[in-house]
Amino acid sequence: MILIRKATLGDEKDILLLIKELAVYEKEPDAVEITTEELRSHLFIEQICEAIVAVDNEQVIGFALYYTSYSTWKGKCLYLEDLYVKAELRRSGVGKKLFQRVAEVAQLKKVRRMEWQVYDWNQPAIDFYLKLDAQLNKTWLNGRLEFDYNVK
């Protein structure tokens, strides 16, 4: 039986392994720079983000990581940074359970909008979100600045 729960101290190792799997899937295998220690701090000490995990037989098989964001038009929002389920367990309903739990968290936090991004080439993910009645916006372009420094 799959259990969906809030991530707890110690889950950061498994979440980081899944983040690395996600990076491979997204054709960016060398892009992950964050360490287990940083992730632990961000989740449980600084609390700048939160995560929920899907667990099967005491093994973390999926996760969703999110944080509070802000819109000048809407106010408080929730940004779903990543949702990932191990490849062999996709199409089993785990992703849907994770997504629905994040949506529940968004409603509990009384945010006005929940947002995320999906690559335009990731048709399985696009189809997944469309089945959940999500709106995918093809109008906005993503902007980004990246800074190269070592966090100690």
C-alpha positions in Angstrom: 0.0 0.0 0.0 1.3 3.4 -1.0 1.6 6.0 1.8 1.7 9.7 1.0 3.2 11.7 3.8 5.1 14.9 4.7 8.8 14.5 4.3 10.6 14.0 7.6 14.2 14.3 8.6 16.2 11.5 7.0 14.1 11.6 3.8 16.4 14.1 2.2 18.8 11.3 1.1 16.1 9.5 -0.8 14.6 12.7 -2.2 18.1 13.7 -3.5 18.4 10.3 -5.2 15.1 10.9 -6.9 16.1 14.5 -7.9 19.1 12.9 -9.6 16.9 10.4 -11.4 14.7 13.3 -12.5 17.7 15.2 -13.8 18.6 12.1 -16.0 15.0 11.9 -17.2 15.1 15.6 -18.1 18.3 15.1 -20.1 20.4 17.1 -17.5 22.3 14.4 -15.7 25.1 16.7 -14.5 22.9 19.7 -13.5 22.2 18.7 -9.8 24.5 20.7 -7.6 22.6 20.6 -4.3 23.9 18.3 -1.5 22.1 16.2 1.0 23.1 18.6 3.7 21.8 21.6 1.8 18.5 19.9 1.1 18.2 18.9 4.7 18.8 22.5 5.8 16.3 23.9 3.2 13.6 21.4 4.1 13.9 21.1 7.9 16.0 23.9 9.3 15.5 27.0 7.1 12.1 25.7 5.9 12.3 27.5 2.6 10.6 24.6 0.9 8.5 21.6 1.8 8.2 18.1 0.4 5.8 15.2 0.5 6.9 11.7 -0.3 5.2 8.5 -1.6 6.4 5.5 0.3 5.9 1.8 -0.5 7.3 -0.9 1.8 9.3 1.8 3.7 11.0 2.9 0.5 10.5 6.4 -0.9 9.3 6.0 -4.5 8.3 9.5 -5.3 8.2 13.1 -4.1 6.8 16.5 -4.6 8.8 19.6 -3.5 7.0 23.0 -3.3 7.2 26.4 -1.7 5.2 29.5 -1.1 5.6 32.1 -3.9 3.9 35.4 -4.4 2.0 37.1 -7.2 1.5 40.9 -7.3 -1.9 40.2 -8.9 -3.0 37.2 -6.8 -1.0 37.4 -3.5 0.1 34.2 -1.9 0.7 31.3 -4.3 2.2 27.8 -4.1 4.9 26.8 -6.6 5.4 23.1 -7.3 9.1 22.8 -8.1 9.2 19.1 -8.9 7.0 16.1 -8.8 8.7 12.8 -9.6 7.8 9.1 -9.4 10.2 6.2 -10.1 9.9 5.1 -13.7 8.7 1.6 -12.9 5.8 3.0 -10.8 4.5 5.5 -13.2 0.9 5.0 -14.4 0.1 3.4 -11.0 -1.7 6.5 -9.5 1.2 7.5 -7.3 1.8 10.8 -9.2 -1.9 11.6 -9.0 -1.9 11.1 -5.3 1.2 13.3 -4.8 -0.3 16.0 -7.0 -3.6 15.9 -5.2 -1.9 16.1 -1.9 0.0 19.2 -3.0 -3.2 20.8 -4.2 -4.7 20.0 -0.7 -1.7 21.7 0.9 -2.3 24.7 -1.4 -5.9 24.9 -0.3 -5.0 24.6 3.4 -2.5 27.4 2.9 -5.2 29.5 1.3 -3.2 30.3 -1.7 -4.9 31.8 -4.8 -2.8 29.9 -7.4 -0.7 26.8 -7.7 1.9 26.8 -10.4 4.5 24.5 -12.0 6.4 24.1 -15.2 6.6 21.2 -17.6 8.9 20.8 -20.6 7.2 21.1 -23.9 8.8 17.8 -25.0 7.6 15.9 -22.0 4.3 14.6 -23.5 3.7 12.0 -20.7 3.8 14.8 -18.1 1.7 17.1 -20.2 -0.9 14.4 -20.6 -0.8 13.7 -16.9 -1.6 17.3 -16.0 -4.3 17.7 -18.7 -6.1 14.6 -17.2 -6.2 16.5 -13.9 -7.9 19.5 -15.6 -4.8 21.7 -15.3 -4.3 24.7 -17.5 -1.0 24.8 -19.4 0.0 28.2 -20.5 1.9 28.5 -23.8 2.1 32.3 -23.7 4.7 32.9 -21.0 8.4 32.5 -21.5 10.5 31.5 -18.6 13.3 33.9 -17.6 16.3 32.8 -15.5 19.6 34.0 -14.1 22.0 31.5 -12.7 24.8 32.2 -10.2 27.9 30.1 -9.8 29.1 29.9 -6.2 29.7 27.3 -3.6 27.4 27.1 -0.6 29.2 26.1 2.5 
